[in-house]
Every structure is written in C-alpha cells, then in structure tokens.
Amino acid sequence: MGAGHAHRLYRHAHSPVHALPPHTKLAAVFCFVVVVVSTPREAMWAFGLHAVLLGVVARAARVPAGFLLKRLLIEVPFVAFAVLMPFVAQGERVDVLGLSLSVNGLWGAWNVLAKGTLGVAASVLLASTTELRELLLGLQRLRLPPLLVQIASFMIRYGDVITDEMRRMRIARESRGFEARGVRQWGVLAKSAGALFIRSYERGERVHLAMVSRGYAGSMPVIDEVTASRAQWTSALALPLSALVVCLSGWTL
C-alpha cells in the first residue's frame, strides 16, 4: 500500500483501541451502525445508552470529548434537514411554543438526529484511532473488491497532491491582486476549477504511465498481512454486541 498518510482526523495515542487490527474495528463500527439504525426511534433511552457505549470507547481510546465534538460538525447539513422536517411533514400536528409542528416530522427529526449523530461519532472514533493506510489494509482483509480498495488508495495518495495544487493556484491568484469578494469573481474561480481538473487529469495520466512502466498490471501488491486473534475480535465486537442488547431491549420493553 505504500507509505502511510496521517490524516488530521487521526489522533496518535497508545491505547487498547489503537492496538486493535483495523479490520476488526471496521467490522465493529459497521455492526454498531446497523444496530443503531435498527433501534426503535420511540426508545429514546436506548440511544442514550448507545451514546454511553461510544463514550466508554472514546475514553478507552484516549480521544478527548472536544476533539470528537469538533469533528461532529460534519453532520450540520443533516441537522438542518432534520430541523425542517417538523414544518413540512404531513399528518397530525401539535403546537410547540406557538408553532404548529407535525408529530411525524418531530419523530422523523429525532430519528435522523439520534441515529445520524451516533453513526458519525462511531465513524469519527474509527478514523481517530486508525490510520488511513491501516483502514485500506483492513478493507483488503475483509475481502472488499480489490478495485474499490485501489480507488480508495489512489484517492488518499493524490488527494494531498491536488490540495497542494489548489493552494499554489490560490497563492498565484492572490499574488496578482485577486480577491473573491462577490459574484463578479465567480468567473475566475470557475476557470481555476477547470484548470485544476485539467491539471489533475494530466497528472493522473503521467502517474498511470509511470506505474505501467514499473510493472503495474491492474493490482497492487499486498505488503502487510494483518491478522487478528480471537481475543482481539472479542474486544472489538464488545461494542456492537452491547448495542445489540440495548436494541433488543428497546423492542421488547
């Protein structure tokens, strides 16, 4: 897979969660999200317990609450969508602070917020305790189609390259006195986006030719083979199994 790339979501630490093999953490997060989605929306207390379980994992991983909360801001668009649901949904309505809100919309908003927040938090914890290169190895270990793993690998490798190209183009514009102050500057930004696309495409062709000249035949060699013991699988699956107990309790109580 080549050299690892430390992402800003990753938080370096020495913890039991960091030490788990990546494919066990991927499986645990996937199962946890499935269990959370399967939890009945009416069992509000169940979502509180799910959040407590994530808090226990975050404490074991030595991930500060502030670090986690800042990265939860990525779900703001979903929050905006959820806020609108009580106003636009149909059905029985109820007055809240002088506003006529849909009952189904309120339940739907709660459902989106609770399940979405828990899913994003679990994903952030995964990214905070697992390097990108390890995630790719974990996906490979879980027998994800090799083509998808390669695409993800190339995106990670050259995402920083494209970002750096954007930075150089921005510096070049600003050195010539350009400032994006309004609609009139959108034409320049659109041309910059087009130029960036062309440069990225041309660089991709050059990279592909370089890889082919070095023997690339459509598949990347497996450098590291990650394995997990039964104890590591047990530790990783403790989160989704505990969440499953909460989910079943929510359906039965």
Residue pairs with C-beta under 8 A, 6 or more apart in sequence:
1 133
1 136
1 137
1 153
1 220
1 223
1 224
2 133
2 153
2 157
2 223
3 133
4 131
4 132
4 133
4 134
5 131
5 132
5 133
5 156
5 157
5 160
6 12
6 131
6 132
7 127
7 131
7 132
9 71
9 124
9 127
9 128
10 127
10 128
10 129
10 130
10 131
10 132
11 62
11 63
11 67
11 128
11 129
13 61
13 62
13 63
13 129
15 60
15 61
15 62
15 129
16 60
16 61
16 235
17 25
17 57
17 60
17 61
17 125
17 129
18 61
18 129
18 130
20 129
20 228
20 232
20 235
20 236
21 138
21 141
21 226
21 227
21 228
21 232
21 236
22 130
22 134
22 135
22 137
22 138
22 141
22 226
23 137
23 138
23 139
23 141
23 142
23 226
23 228
24 138
24 228
24 232
24 233
24 235
24 236
24 237
25 126
25 129
25 130
25 138
25 236
26 126
26 135
26 138
26 139
26 142
27 142
27 236
27 237
28 236
28 237
28 239
28 240
29 122
29 123
29 125
29 126
31 237
31 240
32 122
32 239
32 240
32 243
33 118
33 119
33 122
34 240
35 240
35 243
35 244
35 246
35 247
36 47
36 50
36 115
36 118
36 119
36 122
36 243
36 247
37 115
37 119
38 247
39 46
39 47
39 50
39 115
39 246
39 247
39 250
40 46
40 250
40 251
41 107
41 110
41 111
41 114
41 115
42 107
42 250
43 249
43 250
43 251
43 253
44 110
44 114
45 250
46 246
46 247
46 249
46 250
47 114
47 115
47 118
49 246
50 118
50 243
50 246
51 118
51 121
53 239
53 242
53 243
53 246
54 118
54 121
54 122
54 125
54 239
57 125
57 239
58 65
58 68
58 125
61 125
61 128
61 129
63 125
63 128
63 129
67 128
68 121
68 124
68 125
68 128
71 124
71 128
72 117
72 120
72 121
72 124
74 120
75 116
75 117
75 120
78 112
78 113
78 116
79 113
81 112
82 108
82 109
82 110
82 112
82 113
82 116
83 109
85 102
85 105
85 106
85 108
85 109
85 112
86 101
86 102
86 105
86 106
86 108
86 109
87 99
87 101
87 102
87 105
88 102
88 105
89 102
89 104
89 105
89 108
90 102
90 104
91 102
91 103
91 104
91 105
92 102
92 103
92 104
93 100
93 101
93 102
93 103
94 100
94 101
94 103
94 106
95 101
126 135
127 135
130 138
132 156
133 156
134 226
136 149
136 152
136 153
136 156
137 224
137 226
138 226
139 148
139 149
139 152
140 146
140 149
140 222
141 225
141 226
146 219
146 220
149 220
150 219
150 220
153 220
158 200
158 203
158 204
158 207
161 203
162 196
162 200
165 196
165 199
165 200
166 196
169 192
169 195
169 196
173 188
173 192
178 185
178 188
179 185
180 188
180 189
208 216
228 236
